Amino acid sequence: DNALAETVNGLYKSEVIDYLKENWTSVNDVELATLEWVDWFNKTRLHSTISYVSPFEFEKRYYDNLILSGIAA
């Protein structure tokens, strides 16, 4: 099932490609816009289903709160 991938691809296309394409002069501009969007999507965007924190912050909190008892060093 590719539903999640298609959703992310659709967001990327509508938010980056369709919106900014008139300002680009080379492939490097597309690459930079893509990198900026991926960084925003993963680190800054607030997500309603995870208490309005970024996915990056949510994952950090999860791993900070993990109890690692019983694991050999």
PDB file of N, CA, C and O in Angstrom:
ATOM      1  N   ASP A   1       0.847  -1.177   0.000  1.00  0.00           N
ATOM      2  CA  ASP A   1       0.000   0.000   0.000  1.00  0.00           C
ATOM      3  C   ASP A   1       0.895   1.244   0.000  1.00  0.00           C
ATOM      4  O   ASP A   1       1.758   1.387   0.867  1.00  0.00           O
ATOM      5  N   ASN A   2       0.699   2.111  -0.936  1.00  0.00           N
ATOM      6  CA  ASN A   2       1.532   3.304  -1.080  1.00  0.00           C
ATOM      7  C   ASN A   2       0.819   4.583  -0.663  1.00  0.00           C
ATOM      8  O   ASN A   2       1.224   5.672  -1.070  1.00  0.00           O
ATOM      9  N   ALA A   3      -0.225   4.475   0.133  1.00  0.00           N
ATOM     10  CA  ALA A   3      -1.030   5.643   0.473  1.00  0.00           C
ATOM     11  C   ALA A   3      -0.212   6.735   1.165  1.00  0.00           C
ATOM     12  O   ALA A   3      -0.334   7.909   0.817  1.00  0.00           O
ATOM     13  N   LEU A   4       0.611   6.366   2.130  1.00  0.00           N
ATOM     14  CA  LEU A   4       1.405   7.371   2.839  1.00  0.00           C
ATOM     15  C   LEU A   4       2.398   8.044   1.900  1.00  0.00           C
ATOM     16  O   LEU A   4       2.539   9.267   1.905  1.00  0.00           O
ATOM     17  N   ALA A   5       3.080   7.245   1.101  1.00  0.00           N
ATOM     18  CA  ALA A   5       4.042   7.815   0.156  1.00  0.00           C
ATOM     19  C   ALA A   5       3.352   8.745  -0.829  1.00  0.00           C
ATOM     20  O   ALA A   5       3.878   9.812  -1.143  1.00  0.00           O
ATOM     21  N   GLU A   6       2.202   8.362  -1.311  1.00  0.00           N
ATOM     22  CA  GLU A   6       1.480   9.200  -2.258  1.00  0.00           C
ATOM     23  C   GLU A   6       1.010  10.497  -1.606  1.00  0.00           C
ATOM     24  O   GLU A   6       0.982  11.540  -2.259  1.00  0.00           O
ATOM     25  N   THR A   7       0.642  10.444  -0.335  1.00  0.00           N
ATOM     26  CA  THR A   7       0.232  11.644   0.379  1.00  0.00           C
ATOM     27  C   THR A   7       1.398  12.618   0.512  1.00  0.00           C
ATOM     28  O   THR A   7       1.248  13.813   0.258  1.00  0.00           O
ATOM     29  N   VAL A   8       2.552  12.108   0.907  1.00  0.00           N
ATOM     30  CA  VAL A   8       3.735  12.960   1.052  1.00  0.00           C
ATOM     31  C   VAL A   8       4.143  13.521  -0.307  1.00  0.00           C
ATOM     32  O   VAL A   8       4.474  14.701  -0.420  1.00  0.00           O
ATOM     33  N   ASN A   9       4.120  12.677  -1.337  1.00  0.00           N
ATOM     34  CA  ASN A   9       4.463  13.147  -2.686  1.00  0.00           C
ATOM     35  C   ASN A   9       3.504  14.234  -3.145  1.00  0.00           C
ATOM     36  O   ASN A   9       3.924  15.210  -3.767  1.00  0.00           O
ATOM     37  N   GLY A  10       2.222  14.076  -2.845  1.00  0.00           N
ATOM     38  CA  GLY A  10       1.234  15.082  -3.220  1.00  0.00           C
ATOM     39  C   GLY A  10       1.461  16.404  -2.510  1.00  0.00           C
ATOM     40  O   GLY A  10       1.359  17.468  -3.120  1.00  0.00           O
ATOM     41  N   LEU A  11       1.769  16.337  -1.214  1.00  0.00           N
ATOM     42  CA  LEU A  11       2.067  17.554  -0.461  1.00  0.00           C
ATOM     43  C   LEU A  11       3.292  18.252  -1.030  1.00  0.00           C
ATOM     44  O   LEU A  11       3.294  19.469  -1.219  1.00  0.00           O
ATOM     45  N   TYR A  12       4.333  17.475  -1.300  1.00  0.00           N
ATOM     46  CA  TYR A  12       5.560  18.033  -1.854  1.00  0.00           C
ATOM     47  C   TYR A  12       5.278  18.715  -3.191  1.00  0.00           C
ATOM     48  O   TYR A  12       5.729  19.832  -3.443  1.00  0.00           O
ATOM     49  N   LYS A  13       4.538  18.032  -4.024  1.00  0.00           N
ATOM     50  CA  LYS A  13       4.265  18.583  -5.355  1.00  0.00           C
ATOM     51  C   LYS A  13       3.461  19.874  -5.267  1.00  0.00           C
ATOM     52  O   LYS A  13       3.765  20.841  -5.966  1.00  0.00           O
ATOM     53  N   SER A  14       2.441  19.899  -4.419  1.00  0.00           N
ATOM     54  CA  SER A  14       1.598  21.105  -4.344  1.00  0.00           C
ATOM     55  C   SER A  14       2.270  22.244  -3.593  1.00  0.00           C
ATOM     56  O   SER A  14       2.092  23.409  -3.948  1.00  0.00           O
ATOM     57  N   GLU A  15       3.048  21.918  -2.548  1.00  0.00           N
ATOM     58  CA  GLU A  15       3.658  22.962  -1.728  1.00  0.00           C
ATOM     59  C   GLU A  15       4.989  23.466  -2.275  1.00  0.00           C
ATOM     60  O   GLU A  15       5.377  24.601  -1.996  1.00  0.00           O
ATOM     61  N   VAL A  16       5.687  22.649  -3.044  1.00  0.00           N
ATOM     62  CA  VAL A  16       7.008  23.054  -3.527  1.00  0.00           C
ATOM     63  C   VAL A  16       7.006  23.221  -5.044  1.00  0.00           C
ATOM     64  O   VAL A  16       7.270  24.310  -5.554  1.00  0.00           O
ATOM     65  N   ILE A  17       6.714  22.166  -5.741  1.00  0.00           N
ATOM     66  CA  ILE A  17       6.850  22.184  -7.199  1.00  0.00           C
ATOM     67  C   ILE A  17       5.889  23.181  -7.838  1.00  0.00           C
ATOM     68  O   ILE A  17       6.319  24.084  -8.556  1.00  0.00           O
ATOM     69  N   ASP A  18       4.606  23.026  -7.586  1.00  0.00           N
ATOM     70  CA  ASP A  18       3.619  23.893  -8.232  1.00  0.00           C
ATOM     71  C   ASP A  18       3.715  25.338  -7.768  1.00  0.00           C
ATOM     72  O   ASP A  18       3.462  26.256  -8.548  1.00  0.00           O
ATOM     73  N   TYR A  19       4.073  25.549  -6.516  1.00  0.00           N
ATOM     74  CA  TYR A  19       4.088  26.891  -5.940  1.00  0.00           C
ATOM     75  C   TYR A  19       5.336  27.696  -6.308  1.00  0.00           C
ATOM     76  O   TYR A  19       5.257  28.907  -6.515  1.00  0.00           O
ATOM     77  N   LEU A  20       6.483  27.027  -6.387  1.00  0.00           N
ATOM     78  CA  LEU A  20       7.745  27.746  -6.559  1.00  0.00           C
ATOM     79  C   LEU A  20       8.369  27.628  -7.940  1.00  0.00           C
ATOM     80  O   LEU A  20       9.372  28.290  -8.207  1.00  0.00           O
ATOM     81  N   LYS A  21       7.822  26.819  -8.817  1.00  0.00           N
ATOM     82  CA  LYS A  21       8.509  26.502 -10.070  1.00  0.00           C
ATOM     83  C   LYS A  21       8.815  27.713 -10.947  1.00  0.00           C
ATOM     84  O   LYS A  21       9.754  27.669 -11.742  1.00  0.00           O
ATOM     85  N   GLU A  22       8.064  28.765 -10.824  1.00  0.00           N
ATOM     86  CA  GLU A  22       8.310  29.950 -11.656  1.00  0.00           C
ATOM     87  C   GLU A  22       9.572  30.704 -11.243  1.00  0.00           C
ATOM     88  O   GLU A  22      10.112  31.477 -12.034  1.00  0.00           O
ATOM     89  N   ASN A  23      10.046  30.491 -10.022  1.00  0.00           N
ATOM     90  CA  ASN A  23      11.216  31.204  -9.508  1.00  0.00           C
ATOM     91  C   ASN A  23      12.536  30.480  -9.762  1.00  0.00           C
ATOM     92  O   ASN A  23      13.601  31.027  -9.475  1.00  0.00           O
ATOM     93  N   TRP A  24      12.485  29.266 -10.292  1.00  0.00           N
ATOM     94  CA  TRP A  24      13.694  28.482 -10.461  1.00  0.00           C
ATOM     95  C   TRP A  24      14.376  28.762 -11.795  1.00  0.00           C
ATOM     96  O   TRP A  24      13.727  28.988 -12.816  1.00  0.00           O
ATOM     97  N   THR A  25      15.698  28.741 -11.751  1.00  0.00           N
ATOM     98  CA  THR A  25      16.467  28.938 -12.981  1.00  0.00           C
ATOM     99  C   THR A  25      17.282  27.698 -13.342  1.00  0.00           C
ATOM    100  O   THR A  25      17.747  27.576 -14.476  1.00  0.00           O
ATOM    101  N   SER A  26      17.462  26.770 -12.388  1.00  0.00           N
ATOM    102  CA  SER A  26      18.244  25.563 -12.667  1.00  0.00           C
ATOM    103  C   SER A  26      17.780  24.415 -11.769  1.00  0.00           C
ATOM    104  O   SER A  26      16.955  24.589 -10.872  1.00  0.00           O
ATOM    105  N   VAL A  27      18.336  23.247 -12.042  1.00  0.00           N
ATOM    106  CA  VAL A  27      18.039  22.065 -11.234  1.00  0.00           C
ATOM    107  C   VAL A  27      18.520  22.264  -9.800  1.00  0.00           C
ATOM    108  O   VAL A  27      17.928  21.719  -8.868  1.00  0.00           O
ATOM    109  N   ASN A  28      19.564  23.021  -9.620  1.00  0.00           N
ATOM    110  CA  ASN A  28      20.068  23.297  -8.267  1.00  0.00           C
ATOM    111  C   ASN A  28      19.025  24.013  -7.418  1.00  0.00           C
ATOM    112  O   ASN A  28      18.936  23.771  -6.215  1.00  0.00           O
ATOM    113  N   ASP A  29      18.241  24.887  -8.028  1.00  0.00           N
ATOM    114  CA  ASP A  29      17.175  25.578  -7.300  1.00  0.00           C
ATOM    115  C   ASP A  29      16.112  24.588  -6.824  1.00  0.00           C
ATOM    116  O   ASP A  29      15.600  24.708  -5.711  1.00  0.00           O
ATOM    117  N   VAL A  30      15.785  23.619  -7.666  1.00  0.00           N
ATOM    118  CA  VAL A  30      14.813  22.587  -7.298  1.00  0.00           C
ATOM    119  C   VAL A  30      15.359  21.747  -6.150  1.00  0.00           C
ATOM    120  O   VAL A  30      14.636  21.437  -5.203  1.00  0.00           O
ATOM    121  N   GLU A  31      16.621  21.383  -6.234  1.00  0.00           N
ATOM    122  CA  GLU A  31      17.246  20.573  -5.194  1.00  0.00           C
ATOM    123  C   GLU A  31      17.254  21.310  -3.859  1.00  0.00           C
ATOM    124  O   GLU A  31      16.930  20.720  -2.828  1.00  0.00           O
ATOM    125  N   LEU A  32      17.612  22.563  -3.864  1.00  0.00           N
ATOM    126  CA  LEU A  32      17.632  23.343  -2.633  1.00  0.00           C
ATOM    127  C   LEU A  32      16.232  23.486  -2.036  1.00  0.00           C
ATOM    128  O   LEU A  32      16.054  23.346  -0.826  1.00  0.00           O
ATOM    129  N   ALA A  33      15.247  23.761  -2.877  1.00  0.00           N
ATOM    130  CA  ALA A  33      13.864  23.872  -2.396  1.00  0.00           C
ATOM    131  C   ALA A  33      13.390  22.552  -1.801  1.00  0.00           C
ATOM    132  O   ALA A  33      12.676  22.541  -0.798  1.00  0.00           O
ATOM    133  N   THR A  34      13.783  21.443  -2.413  1.00  0.00           N
ATOM    134  CA  THR A  34      13.410  20.127  -1.899  1.00  0.00           C
ATOM    135  C   THR A  34      14.049  19.874  -0.544  1.00  0.00           C
ATOM    136  O   THR A  34      13.379  19.408   0.378  1.00  0.00           O
ATOM    137  N   LEU A  35      15.322  20.171  -0.414  1.00  0.00           N
ATOM    138  CA  LEU A  35      16.005  19.976   0.864  1.00  0.00           C
ATOM    139  C   LEU A  35      15.397  20.832   1.974  1.00  0.00           C
ATOM    140  O   LEU A  35      15.239  20.368   3.103  1.00  0.00           O
ATOM    141  N   GLU A  36      15.060  22.064   1.657  1.00  0.00           N
ATOM    142  CA  GLU A  36      14.436  22.943   2.650  1.00  0.00           C
ATOM    143  C   GLU A  36      13.072  22.415   3.061  1.00  0.00           C
ATOM    144  O   GLU A  36      12.718  22.464   4.240  1.00  0.00           O
ATOM    145  N   TRP A  37      12.293  21.905   2.093  1.00  0.00           N
ATOM    146  CA  TRP A  37      10.960  21.386   2.406  1.00  0.00           C
ATOM    147  C   TRP A  37      11.059  20.136   3.264  1.00  0.00           C
ATOM    148  O   TRP A  37      10.304  20.002   4.228  1.00  0.00           O
ATOM    149  N   VAL A  38      11.960  19.218   2.949  1.00  0.00           N
ATOM    150  CA  VAL A  38      12.121  17.990   3.731  1.00  0.00           C
ATOM    151  C   VAL A  38      12.552  18.323   5.156  1.00  0.00           C
ATOM    152  O   VAL A  38      12.062  17.719   6.110  1.00  0.00           O
ATOM    153  N   ASP A  39      13.458  19.273   5.302  1.00  0.00           N
ATOM    154  CA  ASP A  39      13.880  19.700   6.635  1.00  0.00           C
ATOM    155  C   ASP A  39      12.699  20.257   7.421  1.00  0.00           C
ATOM    156  O   ASP A  39      12.507  19.904   8.584  1.00  0.00           O
ATOM    157  N   TRP A  40      11.909  21.121   6.796  1.00  0.00           N
ATOM    158  CA  TRP A  40      10.721  21.667   7.456  1.00  0.00           C
ATOM    159  C   TRP A  40       9.735  20.559   7.803  1.00  0.00           C
ATOM    160  O   TRP A  40       9.208  20.527   8.915  1.00  0.00           O
ATOM    161  N   PHE A  41       9.480  19.654   6.869  1.00  0.00           N
ATOM    162  CA  PHE A  41       8.493  18.589   7.064  1.00  0.00           C
ATOM    163  C   PHE A  41       8.860  17.698   8.240  1.00  0.00           C
ATOM    164  O   PHE A  41       7.982  17.271   8.990  1.00  0.00           O
ATOM    165  N   ASN A  42      10.143  17.413   8.410  1.00  0.00           N
ATOM    166  CA  ASN A  42      10.587  16.507   9.465  1.00  0.00           C
ATOM    167  C   ASN A  42      10.902  17.187  10.794  1.00  0.00           C
ATOM    168  O   ASN A  42      10.739  16.575  11.850  1.00  0.00           O
ATOM    169  N   LYS A  43      11.347  18.435  10.760  1.00  0.00           N
ATOM    170  CA  LYS A  43      11.845  19.051  11.985  1.00  0.00           C
ATOM    171  C   LYS A  43      11.009  20.201  12.528  1.00  0.00           C
ATOM    172  O   LYS A  43      11.076  20.475  13.726  1.00  0.00           O
ATOM    173  N   THR A  44      10.242  20.872  11.719  1.00  0.00           N
ATOM    174  CA  THR A  44       9.574  22.092  12.157  1.00  0.00           C
ATOM    175  C   THR A  44       8.051  21.984  12.163  1.00  0.00           C
ATOM    176  O   THR A  44       7.391  22.526  13.050  1.00  0.00           O
ATOM    177  N   ARG A  45       7.506  21.298  11.192  1.00  0.00           N
ATOM    178  CA  ARG A  45       6.047  21.210  11.011  1.00  0.00           C
ATOM    179  C   ARG A  45       5.380  20.680  12.279  1.00  0.00           C
ATOM    180  O   ARG A  45       5.812  19.672  12.838  1.00  0.00           O
ATOM    181  N   LEU A  46       4.336  21.354  12.727  1.00  0.00           N
ATOM    182  CA  LEU A  46       3.580  20.894  13.889  1.00  0.00           C
ATOM    183  C   LEU A  46       2.499  19.926  13.414  1.00  0.00           C
ATOM    184  O   LEU A  46       1.793  20.190  12.441  1.00  0.00           O
ATOM    185  N   HIS A  47       2.385  18.811  14.113  1.00  0.00           N
ATOM    186  CA  HIS A  47       1.465  17.761  13.709  1.00  0.00           C
ATOM    187  C   HIS A  47       0.376  17.604  14.768  1.00  0.00           C
ATOM    188  O   HIS A  47       0.675  17.394  15.944  1.00  0.00           O
ATOM    189  N   SER A  48      -0.869  17.703  14.356  1.00  0.00           N
ATOM    190  CA  SER A  48      -1.984  17.704  15.306  1.00  0.00           C
ATOM    191  C   SER A  48      -2.157  16.380  16.039  1.00  0.00           C
ATOM    192  O   SER A  48      -2.581  16.380  17.195  1.00  0.00           O
ATOM    193  N   THR A  49      -1.844  15.261  15.411  1.00  0.00           N
ATOM    194  CA  THR A  49      -2.070  13.972  16.072  1.00  0.00           C
ATOM    195  C   THR A  49      -0.987  13.615  17.083  1.00  0.00           C
ATOM    196  O   THR A  49      -1.114  12.613  17.787  1.00  0.00           O
ATOM    197  N   ILE A  50       0.068  14.408  17.168  1.00  0.00           N
ATOM    198  CA  ILE A  50       1.109  14.164  18.170  1.00  0.00           C
ATOM    199  C   ILE A  50       1.284  15.395  19.058  1.00  0.00           C
ATOM    200  O   ILE A  50       2.402  15.820  19.350  1.00  0.00           O
ATOM    201  N   SER A  51       0.163  15.947  19.474  1.00  0.00           N
ATOM    202  CA  SER A  51       0.110  17.054  20.439  1.00  0.00           C
ATOM    203  C   SER A  51       0.762  18.340  19.937  1.00  0.00           C
ATOM    204  O   SER A  51       1.357  19.088  20.713  1.00  0.00           O
ATOM    205  N   TYR A  52       0.646  18.585  18.658  1.00  0.00           N
ATOM    206  CA  TYR A  52       1.143  19.821  18.046  1.00  0.00           C
ATOM    207  C   TYR A  52       2.630  20.068  18.319  1.00  0.00           C
ATOM    208  O   TYR A  52       3.046  21.180  18.645  1.00  0.00           O
ATOM    209  N   VAL A  53       3.412  19.005  18.176  1.00  0.00           N
ATOM    210  CA  VAL A  53       4.862  19.124  18.184  1.00  0.00           C
ATOM    211  C   VAL A  53       5.370  18.608  16.848  1.00  0.00           C
ATOM    212  O   VAL A  53       4.637  17.954  16.107  1.00  0.00           O
ATOM    213  N   SER A  54       6.605  18.900  16.549  1.00  0.00           N
ATOM    214  CA  SER A  54       7.178  18.427  15.283  1.00  0.00           C
ATOM    215  C   SER A  54       7.476  16.933  15.388  1.00  0.00           C
ATOM    216  O   SER A  54       7.689  16.426  16.490  1.00  0.00           O
ATOM    217  N   PRO A  55       7.495  16.224  14.261  1.00  0.00           N
ATOM    218  CA  PRO A  55       7.867  14.805  14.302  1.00  0.00           C
ATOM    219  C   PRO A  55       9.258  14.591  14.912  1.00  0.00           C
ATOM    220  O   PRO A  55       9.477  13.618  15.633  1.00  0.00           O
ATOM    221  N   PHE A  56      10.185  15.488  14.626  1.00  0.00           N
ATOM    222  CA  PHE A  56      11.534  15.401  15.180  1.00  0.00           C
ATOM    223  C   PHE A  56      11.494  15.482  16.705  1.00  0.00           C
ATOM    224  O   PHE A  56      12.134  14.679  17.384  1.00  0.00           O
ATOM    225  N   GLU A  57      10.750  16.442  17.245  1.00  0.00           N
ATOM    226  CA  GLU A  57      10.638  16.614  18.693  1.00  0.00           C
ATOM    227  C   GLU A  57       9.926  15.429  19.336  1.00  0.00           C
ATOM    228  O   GLU A  57      10.328  14.976  20.408  1.00  0.00           O
ATOM    229  N   PHE A  58       8.881  14.924  18.699  1.00  0.00           N
ATOM    230  CA  PHE A  58       8.137  13.785  19.220  1.00  0.00           C
ATOM    231  C   PHE A  58       9.041  12.560  19.320  1.00  0.00           C
ATOM    232  O   PHE A  58       9.025  11.861  20.332  1.00  0.00           O
ATOM    233  N   GLU A  59       9.821  12.299  18.286  1.00  0.00           N
ATOM    234  CA  GLU A  59      10.729  11.159  18.293  1.00  0.00           C
ATOM    235  C   GLU A  59      11.822  11.344  19.344  1.00  0.00           C
ATOM    236  O   GLU A  59      12.195  10.388  20.024  1.00  0.00           O
ATOM    237  N   LYS A  60      12.332  12.553  19.480  1.00  0.00           N
ATOM    238  CA  LYS A  60      13.347  12.828  20.497  1.00  0.00           C
ATOM    239  C   LYS A  60      12.796  12.559  21.891  1.00  0.00           C
ATOM    240  O   LYS A  60      13.465  11.930  22.711  1.00  0.00           O
ATOM    241  N   ARG A  61      11.586  13.029  22.163  1.00  0.00           N
ATOM    242  CA  ARG A  61      10.964  12.787  23.471  1.00  0.00           C
ATOM    243  C   ARG A  61      10.784  11.287  23.722  1.00  0.00           C
ATOM    244  O   ARG A  61      11.009  10.797  24.828  1.00  0.00           O
ATOM    245  N   TYR A  62      10.377  10.577  22.677  1.00  0.00           N
ATOM    246  CA  TYR A  62      10.173   9.130  22.814  1.00  0.00           C
ATOM    247  C   TYR A  62      11.462   8.442  23.235  1.00  0.00           C
ATOM    248  O   TYR A  62      11.475   7.674  24.196  1.00  0.00           O
ATOM    249  N   TYR A  63      12.542   8.715  22.521  1.00  0.00           N
ATOM    250  CA  TYR A  63      13.810   8.061  22.838  1.00  0.00           C
ATOM    251  C   TYR A  63      14.396   8.554  24.151  1.00  0.00           C
ATOM    252  O   TYR A  63      15.077   7.791  24.836  1.00  0.00           O
ATOM    253  N   ASP A  64      14.154   9.798  24.521  1.00  0.00           N
ATOM    254  CA  ASP A  64      14.628  10.303  25.813  1.00  0.00           C
ATOM    255  C   ASP A  64      13.926   9.610  26.973  1.00  0.00           C
ATOM    256  O   ASP A  64      14.502   9.474  28.053  1.00  0.00           O
ATOM    257  N   ASN A  65      12.684   9.168  26.760  1.00  0.00           N
ATOM    258  CA  ASN A  65      11.898   8.548  27.820  1.00  0.00           C
ATOM    259  C   ASN A  65      11.960   7.017  27.819  1.00  0.00           C
ATOM    260  O   ASN A  65      11.342   6.377  28.670  1.00  0.00           O
ATOM    261  N   LEU A  66      12.678   6.440  26.900  1.00  0.00           N
ATOM    262  CA  LEU A  66      12.789   4.986  26.851  1.00  0.00           C
ATOM    263  C   LEU A  66      13.521   4.461  28.084  1.00  0.00           C
ATOM    264  O   LEU A  66      14.519   5.027  28.529  1.00  0.00           O
ATOM    265  N   ILE A  67      13.007   3.392  28.606  1.00  0.00           N
ATOM    266  CA  ILE A  67      13.696   2.734  29.714  1.00  0.00           C
ATOM    267  C   ILE A  67      14.488   1.570  29.115  1.00  0.00           C
ATOM    268  O   ILE A  67      13.921   0.647  28.532  1.00  0.00           O
ATOM    269  N   LEU A  68      15.785   1.635  29.270  1.00  0.00           N
ATOM    270  CA  LEU A  68      16.642   0.653  28.655  1.00  0.00           C
ATOM    271  C   LEU A  68      17.166  -0.351  29.678  1.00  0.00           C
ATOM    272  O   LEU A  68      18.313  -0.791  29.589  1.00  0.00           O
ATOM    273  N   SER A  69      16.330  -0.713  30.646  1.00  0.00           N
ATOM    274  CA  SER A  69      16.770  -1.657  31.660  1.00  0.00           C
ATOM    275  C   SER A  69      16.835  -3.070  31.072  1.00  0.00           C
ATOM    276  O   SER A  69      16.024  -3.452  30.228  1.00  0.00           O
ATOM    277  N   GLY A  70      17.795  -3.808  31.530  1.00  0.00           N
ATOM    278  CA  GLY A  70      17.935  -5.185  31.085  1.00  0.00           C
ATOM    279  C   GLY A  70      18.707  -5.347  29.801  1.00  0.00           C
ATOM    280  O   GLY A  70      18.841  -6.471  29.317  1.00  0.00           O
ATOM    281  N   ILE A  71      19.219  -4.288  29.231  1.00  0.00           N
ATOM    282  CA  ILE A  71      19.991  -4.387  28.004  1.00  0.00           C
ATOM    283  C   ILE A  71      21.467  -4.382  28.367  1.00  0.00           C
ATOM    284  O   ILE A  71      21.948  -3.494  29.071  1.00  0.00           O
ATOM    285  N   ALA A  72      22.169  -5.377  27.879  1.00  0.00           N
ATOM    286  CA  ALA A  72      23.612  -5.460  28.165  1.00  0.00           C
ATOM    287  C   ALA A  72      24.365  -4.373  27.445  1.00  0.00           C
ATOM    288  O   ALA A  72      24.027  -4.018  26.316  1.00  0.00           O
ATOM    289  N   ALA A  73      25.380  -3.843  28.089  1.00  0.00           N
ATOM    290  CA  ALA A  73      26.172  -2.765  27.494  1.00  0.00           C
ATOM    291  C   ALA A  73      27.124  -3.281  26.461  1.00  0.00           C
ATOM    292  O   ALA A  73      27.867  -2.503  25.862  1.00  0.00           O
TER     293      ALA A  73
END
